[in-house]
Amino acid sequence: MSSISTGRMIDNSSDPVKGRVAWMPAKSIWITAMTLIAVIGGPLAFTWSAFAVFILLTAITICLGHSVGMHRLLIHRSFSTHIWIEHFLVYLGTLVGMAGPFGMIYAHDIRDWAQRQRDCHDLYAHRRSFFIDAFWQMHCIVALDHPPRFVLEERERRDRFYRFLEATWMAQQIPLGLALFALGGLPWVVWGVAVRISVSLTGHWLVGHFAHRSGHQGWSVDDVAVQGYNLPRFGLVTFGESFHGNHHAFPDSARLGIEPGQLDLGWYFIGLLAKLGLASAIKLPHTIVPRRGLRRVNIRRGSASSRGSWISVGISSGCWQSSVWLRRSSCHTRSCQGEG
């Protein structure tokens, strides 16, 4: 079947459906080891100080590292910042224990490419049952018969720091583990490394599993294999990443919680950087071209608007306010007052 190119994934007579699920030994052993240490060693090594370290490091690495550094900055370039800040945020994202910077870009892009086609493999769509999907997502990959060609931008490919992180991403836990051991002994290592990585990777899969199957849907996209859904109750603990329906609608937006009441701590951090003069070129729904086939879902009726009716979405921060009007493939803005 024919496919479309998406950014770094270039059509090469590609087929997003035909392929086999292949076990990845290194990935599987890594996740299994962290999970076993967490399940067995976590209760044995529990202290309240170790638990506090787990909470703090999880928040820092997932929010600042994965959500802001890896996802919104490195993958989507939804804002710009100084290179040393970018490197630090991506380093924190590497500490999540999921992959190195190049591995994260590829894993994100191949899934995004597949989900944008008219059909895709079950792994990319999270179509299988709960436990099968868990094993596939955390221990396997899809070896497509005809994959797209992956072209990494020169900016990232030539970055020596990113090349170093890519080659040593698992080993990056060693300096952190040594520091934790010196400060709090074995309990801090178990909870600050193994429990944190296990919970982070399992949580990442859980969000992906449910956010591609059902939930709140403010937007839909025509002619794609997979829709995104929002999980509003988990906005706080995922630092905004659970608003995945919004992300499918506006993938390059630095803000994921774009509807009223959607808490997005990652966006607040980007806003703080902007106030300090450390972030610029921030992309938001009203500054990017809407996806082809994007439609507003009629929340009351639970159906998508078929005539491209005008939609108003209030977006605000401490420095500015605007109201976004979207109509299918066009985008207009107007000033507003008193809108949240």
C-alpha positions as CSV (number, residue, x, y, z in Angstrom):
1,M,0.0,0.0,0.0
2,S,1.1,3.6,-0.6
3,S,2.1,5.9,2.3
4,I,2.8,9.5,2.9
5,S,6.0,11.0,4.2
6,T,6.1,12.8,7.5
7,G,9.0,15.0,8.4
8,R,11.9,12.7,9.1
9,M,10.1,9.6,7.8
10,I,10.3,9.5,4.0
11,D,8.1,7.3,1.9
12,N,10.2,4.5,0.3
13,S,7.4,2.4,-1.2
14,S,6.6,1.9,2.4
15,D,3.9,-0.2,4.0
16,P,2.8,0.7,7.6
17,V,0.8,-2.6,8.0
18,K,2.9,-5.6,6.9
19,G,5.6,-6.6,9.3
20,R,6.3,-8.8,12.2
21,V,6.7,-8.1,15.9
22,A,10.3,-8.8,17.0
23,W,11.6,-9.1,20.5
24,M,14.3,-6.7,21.4
25,P,16.7,-8.4,23.8
26,A,18.6,-5.3,25.2
27,K,15.4,-3.3,25.6
28,S,13.6,-6.2,27.2
29,I,16.4,-7.2,29.6
30,W,16.8,-3.5,30.7
31,I,13.1,-3.0,31.5
32,T,12.8,-6.4,33.1
33,A,15.8,-5.8,35.3
34,M,14.6,-2.4,36.5
35,T,11.1,-3.8,37.2
36,L,12.4,-6.8,39.2
37,I,14.6,-4.6,41.3
38,A,11.7,-2.2,41.9
39,V,9.2,-5.0,42.8
40,I,11.6,-6.9,45.0
41,G,14.0,-4.3,46.3
42,G,11.5,-1.4,46.6
43,P,9.6,-2.7,49.6
44,L,12.8,-4.0,51.3
45,A,14.7,-0.7,50.8
46,F,11.8,1.6,51.5
47,T,12.4,4.7,53.6
48,W,10.5,8.0,53.4
49,S,13.5,9.8,52.3
50,A,14.0,7.4,49.4
51,F,10.4,7.8,48.5
52,A,10.8,11.5,48.5
53,V,13.8,11.2,46.2
54,F,11.7,9.0,43.9
55,I,9.0,11.6,43.7
56,L,11.4,14.5,43.1
57,L,13.5,12.7,40.5
58,T,10.5,11.3,38.6
59,A,8.9,14.8,38.4
60,I,12.2,16.4,37.2
61,T,13.1,13.7,34.6
62,I,9.5,13.2,33.3
63,C,8.4,16.8,33.2
64,L,11.5,18.8,32.4
65,G,13.4,15.9,30.7
66,H,10.9,13.8,28.8
67,S,7.9,16.1,28.2
68,V,9.7,19.4,27.7
69,G,13.2,18.4,26.7
70,M,12.8,15.3,24.6
71,H,9.2,15.6,23.3
72,R,8.3,19.3,22.9
73,L,11.8,20.6,22.2
74,L,14.0,17.9,20.6
75,I,11.3,16.0,18.6
76,H,8.8,18.8,17.7
77,R,11.0,21.9,18.0
78,S,7.9,23.7,19.5
79,F,10.2,26.3,21.0
80,S,13.8,27.4,21.0
81,T,16.3,27.9,23.8
82,H,20.0,28.2,24.5
83,I,21.9,25.1,23.5
84,W,23.2,24.5,27.0
85,I,19.6,24.5,28.3
86,E,18.5,22.2,25.5
87,H,21.4,19.8,26.3
88,F,20.5,19.8,30.0
89,L,16.8,19.1,29.4
90,V,17.5,16.3,26.9
91,Y,20.0,14.8,29.4
92,L,17.3,14.8,32.0
93,G,15.1,13.1,29.4
94,T,17.7,10.4,28.8
95,L,17.7,9.7,32.6
96,V,14.1,8.6,32.2
97,G,15.7,5.3,30.9
98,M,13.6,4.9,27.8
99,A,16.2,5.5,25.1
100,G,18.9,8.0,23.9
101,P,18.0,11.2,22.0
102,F,18.2,9.5,18.5
103,G,16.3,6.5,19.7
104,M,13.6,8.6,21.1
105,I,13.2,10.6,17.9
106,Y,13.0,7.4,15.8
107,A,10.6,5.7,18.2
108,H,8.3,8.7,18.2
109,D,8.5,9.4,14.4
110,I,7.9,5.8,13.2
111,R,4.8,5.6,15.4
112,D,3.6,9.1,14.3
113,W,4.3,8.2,10.6
114,A,2.3,4.9,11.0
115,Q,-0.6,6.5,12.8
116,R,-1.0,9.2,10.1
117,Q,-1.5,6.6,7.3
118,R,-5.0,5.2,6.4
119,D,-4.1,2.0,8.3
120,C,-1.1,0.7,10.3
121,H,0.2,-2.3,12.2
122,D,-1.6,-3.2,15.5
123,L,1.4,-2.3,17.6
124,Y,1.4,1.3,16.4
125,A,-2.3,1.5,17.0
126,H,-2.4,-0.1,20.5
127,R,-5.2,-2.3,19.2
128,R,-4.3,-5.6,21.0
129,S,-5.4,-6.5,24.5
130,F,-4.0,-4.9,27.6
131,F,-1.2,-7.4,28.4
132,I,-0.3,-8.2,24.8
133,D,0.1,-4.5,24.2
134,A,2.2,-4.1,27.3
135,F,4.6,-6.8,26.1
136,W,4.7,-5.5,22.6
137,Q,5.3,-1.8,23.5
138,M,7.9,-2.4,26.2
139,H,9.8,-5.4,24.9
140,C,9.4,-5.5,21.1
141,I,9.5,-3.5,17.9
142,V,7.7,-3.8,14.6
143,A,10.1,-5.0,11.8
144,L,8.2,-3.7,8.8
145,D,8.6,-5.4,5.5
146,H,8.9,-2.0,3.8
147,P,9.7,0.7,6.3
148,P,10.1,4.4,5.5
149,R,13.5,6.0,5.3
150,F,14.5,7.7,8.5
151,V,16.5,11.0,7.9
152,L,17.8,12.6,11.0
153,E,18.4,16.4,10.7
154,E,22.1,17.4,10.5
155,R,21.7,19.6,13.6
156,E,21.1,16.6,15.8
157,R,23.2,14.2,13.9
158,R,26.3,16.3,14.2
159,D,25.8,17.2,17.9
160,R,28.6,15.5,19.8
161,F,26.7,15.6,23.1
162,Y,23.7,13.8,21.6
163,R,25.9,11.3,20.0
164,F,27.5,10.6,23.4
165,L,24.2,10.3,25.1
166,E,22.9,7.9,22.4
167,A,25.9,5.6,22.8
168,T,25.8,5.7,26.6
169,W,22.1,6.2,27.6
170,M,21.8,3.2,29.9
171,A,25.2,4.0,31.5
172,Q,24.0,7.5,32.4
173,Q,22.3,6.0,35.4
174,I,25.7,5.1,36.9
175,P,26.8,8.7,37.9
176,L,23.3,9.4,39.3
177,G,23.4,6.1,41.2
178,L,26.8,6.8,42.7
179,A,25.6,10.2,43.8
180,L,22.5,8.8,45.3
181,F,24.4,6.1,47.1
182,A,26.8,8.7,48.6
183,L,23.9,10.8,49.8
184,G,21.4,8.2,51.0
185,G,22.8,4.7,50.6
186,L,21.2,1.8,48.9
187,P,17.5,2.8,49.5
188,W,18.1,6.0,47.5
189,V,19.6,4.1,44.6
190,V,16.8,1.5,44.5
191,W,14.1,4.2,44.6
192,G,15.9,6.9,42.7
193,V,17.0,4.7,39.8
194,A,15.2,1.3,39.5
195,V,11.7,2.2,40.9
196,R,11.8,5.5,39.1
197,I,12.7,4.0,35.7
198,S,10.2,1.1,36.1
199,V,7.3,3.4,37.0
200,S,8.2,6.0,34.3
201,L,8.4,3.4,31.5
202,T,5.2,1.6,32.6
203,G,3.4,4.9,33.0
204,H,4.5,6.0,29.6
205,W,3.1,2.9,28.0
206,L,-0.2,3.2,30.0
207,V,-0.8,6.7,28.7
208,G,0.0,5.6,25.2
209,H,-2.3,2.6,25.5
210,F,-5.4,4.4,26.8
211,A,-4.8,7.7,24.9
212,H,-5.0,5.9,21.6
213,R,-8.1,3.8,22.4
214,S,-10.8,6.0,23.9
215,G,-11.4,9.0,26.1
216,H,-12.3,12.7,25.8
217,Q,-11.9,13.8,22.2
218,G,-12.0,17.5,21.4
219,W,-10.6,17.1,17.9
220,S,-10.5,14.4,15.2
221,V,-8.4,14.0,12.1
222,D,-9.9,12.6,8.9
223,D,-8.4,9.7,7.0
224,V,-5.8,8.5,9.6
225,A,-5.3,5.1,11.1
226,V,-5.3,6.2,14.8
227,Q,-7.0,9.0,16.7
228,G,-5.7,10.6,19.9
229,Y,-7.7,11.0,23.0
230,N,-7.3,13.1,26.2
231,L,-7.1,11.6,29.7
232,P,-8.1,14.7,31.7
233,R,-7.8,13.0,35.2
234,F,-4.1,12.3,34.6
235,G,-3.0,15.8,33.4
236,L,-1.2,16.5,36.7
237,V,0.8,13.3,37.1
238,T,1.8,13.2,33.4
239,F,2.7,16.9,33.3
240,G,0.3,17.5,30.4
241,E,1.3,14.5,28.3
242,S,-2.1,12.8,28.8
243,F,-3.8,15.5,26.6
244,H,-2.9,13.4,23.7
245,G,-6.0,14.2,21.6
246,N,-4.8,17.8,21.7
247,H,-1.3,16.7,20.6
248,H,-2.7,14.8,17.6
249,A,-4.6,17.9,16.6
250,F,-1.6,20.3,17.1
251,P,1.5,18.2,17.2
252,D,4.0,21.1,17.1
253,S,2.3,23.1,19.9
254,A,4.4,23.8,23.0
255,R,1.2,23.7,25.0
256,L,-0.7,20.4,25.3
257,G,-3.4,21.4,27.7
258,I,-5.1,23.9,25.4
259,E,-8.7,23.6,26.7
260,P,-9.9,25.4,29.8
261,G,-9.1,23.5,33.0
262,Q,-6.4,21.3,31.4
263,L,-3.4,21.4,33.7
264,D,-0.1,21.3,31.8
265,L,2.9,21.8,34.0
266,G,5.3,21.3,31.1
267,W,3.7,24.4,29.5
268,Y,4.1,26.4,32.7
269,F,7.8,25.6,32.7
270,I,8.2,26.7,29.1
271,G,6.3,29.9,30.1
272,L,8.8,30.4,33.0
273,L,11.7,30.1,30.5
274,A,10.0,32.6,28.3
275,K,9.5,35.1,31.1
276,L,13.2,34.8,31.9
277,G,14.1,35.4,28.3
278,L,15.4,31.8,27.9
279,A,12.7,30.6,25.4
280,S,11.6,32.0,22.1
281,A,9.8,31.0,18.9
282,I,7.1,29.3,20.9
283,K,4.6,27.5,18.7
284,L,1.0,27.4,19.7
285,P,-2.2,26.3,17.9
286,H,-2.9,29.8,16.5
287,T,0.6,30.1,15.1
288,I,0.9,26.8,13.2
289,V,-1.0,25.5,10.2
290,P,-3.7,23.1,11.3
291,R,-3.4,19.4,10.2
292,R,-5.2,18.5,7.0
293,G,-8.5,17.0,7.9
294,L,-8.6,18.4,11.4
295,R,-12.1,18.8,12.8
296,R,-13.6,20.0,16.0
297,V,-15.6,17.3,17.9
298,N,-19.0,18.4,19.0
299,I,-18.5,17.6,22.7
300,R,-22.2,17.7,23.5
301,R,-23.2,15.3,20.8
302,G,-19.9,13.4,20.7
303,S,-19.5,13.7,17.0
304,A,-17.2,15.6,14.7
305,S,-18.3,18.8,12.9
306,S,-18.7,17.9,9.2
307,R,-18.9,21.4,7.8
308,G,-15.8,23.0,9.3
309,S,-17.7,25.4,11.5
310,W,-15.8,28.1,13.2
311,I,-14.3,27.1,16.6
312,S,-13.0,29.3,19.4
313,V,-10.4,28.0,21.7
314,G,-9.2,30.3,24.4
315,I,-5.4,30.2,25.1
316,S,-3.8,32.3,27.7
317,S,-0.6,32.8,29.8
318,G,0.6,35.3,32.3
319,C,1.9,37.6,29.5
320,W,-0.8,37.4,26.8
321,Q,-4.2,36.3,25.8
322,S,-5.7,35.3,22.5
323,S,-8.6,33.4,21.1
324,V,-8.0,30.9,18.3
325,W,-10.4,30.4,15.4
326,L,-9.8,27.3,13.4
327,R,-11.6,26.2,10.3
328,R,-10.3,23.0,8.7
329,S,-7.1,24.1,7.0
330,S,-7.1,27.8,7.9
331,C,-6.1,29.6,11.0
332,H,-7.1,33.1,12.2
333,T,-6.5,35.0,15.4
334,R,-8.2,37.9,17.2
335,S,-7.5,39.6,20.4
336,C,-9.8,39.0,23.4
337,Q,-10.3,40.0,27.0
338,G,-11.4,38.1,29.9
339,E,-11.3,34.7,28.2
340,G,-9.6,31.7,29.8
